[in-house]
Structures are given as structure tokens and as C-alpha cells.
């Protein structure tokens, strides 16, 4: 099993929405999900992958970074490499 971080990339709104919809207890407000998707579409982002599959997303906004990752045990630990890749 391999973990990789891809980025910076843009146009990851759909991935953001998919990840958020996978966390309904944390992100259950439809209007917020739609806004996150729209916003992330334009932001430079880093995608954490496990075995070639997206497992998390770090979107960089000049005023405040936002990160979302899957809670699945197989994807544990993907956020720290994404943050390291995004750090200047």
C-alpha cells in the first residue's frame, strides 16, 4: 500500500464534494457542501492518495487553509503528508 500527495492542482471541487458527502455527521448542510465545492474548484489543492485512490484533500486559501480527509482506517495518516507538501 502506498501513500502519495499530488499537487498543487486545481479543479478538485467534485473530489471535495465527494469527500464531504462521505462525512455526513460533520458536513451535513447542503448549502455548505455546495459552497465548499465551488470554492475549492479555484483553489490550489493537494490530493492525498492511497494506492492511487483519492483519500483526502488540502485546499489552500490565502486567508485560511481547509483540509478534509476520509475517516476510513485504510486512509489514516494521509493529512500530515499533504500538509508537508503544501508548506512553503
N, C-alpha and C positions, 0 to 999 in steps of 0.2 A: 504494500500500500504506500502511495506517495502523496505528499502534500506539496502544492506549488502555489505561488502567488503570481497572477498575471496582471500587468498594468504598468503605467496608468492607461486606462481605456475609457471610452465614453459610450453612450448609448446602452446603458445597462438598466434602464427603467423596468423592463419586463422581468429581469432577474430579481431586482429589488422587490417588485410586487409579488413574485412567486415566493421569495423568502419570507416576506411579511405575512402572506396568507398562510404559510406554514406555522405561524406563531399566533394563532387566534386569541390566546389568553393575554398576549402582550400587545398585539396590534389588531384590534377588532373594530376600529372605527373606519368605515368605508371611505369617508371623505379624506381621512388622513392617509390611507393607503394610496389613494389616487394622487394626492399631493406629493407624497414621497416619490412615487413613480415618475411624475412629471419633473420634479426637481432633480432626481438622480440622473435622468436622461442626459442632462447637460453637464454634469459634474465629472471631473476626473475621478476615476474609481479604480480600485484594486479588487480583483476577484480571487478569493481563496478557493482552491480546488483540491479535492481528494480523489485520487485515481481518475483524474480527468473530468470529474463532475463538479460543478459549482457547489460550494458548501457555505460560502459567506461572501460578504460584500462590504468594502470600506469605501465610502464616498466622501471626497474631500470638498468642503465648502470653506472659503476663506475665513468666515467668522466662527464656524463650529463644525468639527468632523462628526460624522454619524457612522456607526457600524452596526451591521446586522449579520448574525451567523446562525446556522441551523443548530438546534439543541441535540441533534442525533448523536449518540455516543461515538459513532464512526467518524464524525466530523469534529470531535473535540480537539481543541488546540489550534484551530485554523486562524483565529483572530490575531494572536501575537505575531505570526509571520507577516500577516497583511499590514499590521501597524508598523513593523520594522521596515517593510518595503516602502511604505509611504513616507517615512520620516526623512527629513532633509539631511 
